[in-house]
Amino acid sequence: MSDASSGGIVSESELAELTKLFLGFEGAADPLSSDCQDAKLGFHFLLRQIYIQKVRPKFVDIDFSVFASMTRRMCRERLSKEGPPFPCPQPPAPSGPN
């Protein structure tokens, strides 16, 4: 990815865009909303483009599913560094009247 171990395959701007899109669907309050679905489609489209154009030609042994998993992990890590832990823990459900 964009760190030294990846050889800089995914640029900083691409990773920032992927992270923004990732948050748009993984952090969505309504997973059925059109905004959530658009973010998910955008994430997977960009991810596939990067894989086809940059990863597969140089690293034939890296399967798309492995690349996607690594990218999602990096997005989670970036989001955790930028704010509260990702995904944000849900508050406990209020207990009913005693």
N, C-alpha and C positions, 0 to 999 in steps of 0.2 A: 504494500500500500504506500502511503506517503512517508513512512519511516524508513530508516536505513536498511532494515532487513528486507524490504520489498523492492529495493532498487528504484523507488520513486515512481512506480507504475501509475498509481492514482494520484493525481495532482491535489494540492491543497484545496483549490477551488472546487474540484469535483467532489472531494470528500466533504467539504462544507455543504454543497448542494445535496449530496446524498443524505447527510445528517439532517438537514432541514426537512427533506421529504420523508425520511424515516420517522422523525418526530410527528409529522403530519398524519401518519397512519398508526404508528405504534402508541402514540400519546393521545390519540383522538378520544374525546369524550363519547362520541357517537360513531362506532365503527361502520355504520351503514350510511353515513352521510356522504354526499357527493364529494365534499372536500377531502374526506378520508380516502375514498376510492381513487380520486384523482392523484393524491399524494402517493398511494401505493402503486398505481400504474406508472407514474413518473419515476419513482424509485427503481422499479424493475426494468423500465425501459432504459434509463441511464446506466444502470448496472450492467445490463446486457450489452449495451454499446461499448462500454469500457472493456468488458471481457473480450468481445469479438475483436475490437481494434487494437487493444494493448496487451492483454494478458495471454490469450490463446496463441498469438504468433510467437511470443517469447518463452512461454512456459506451458508447453503442450501437456505436461503431466498434471497441471492444476485443472480439476474439473470445475464446471460452473457452480455446482452446488457448494463446493469447498470455498470458492471465491466469494460467493454470496454470503455464506456463513461468516467468513472472516470480516467481510465488510460490515455486516450487521453488528458484529461484536465491536468493531471500531466505532461505529456510530453510537452504540450504547456507552462506550467508554468516554467519547467526546461529550455526550450529553451529561453524563455523571460529573465530569470535570467542570462543566459550565454552570451547574446548578445543583439542586437536590438530587439524591440518588435516582437513577432512572431504571425502571419506571418508578414513579413516585409511589411510596407506600400509601395504601388506602387507609383513611381513618377508620377506627373501629366502629362497627355499627352500634347505634345507640340502643341501650337496653330498654325494654319496655317498662311500664309502671310496675312497681313491686307490689 
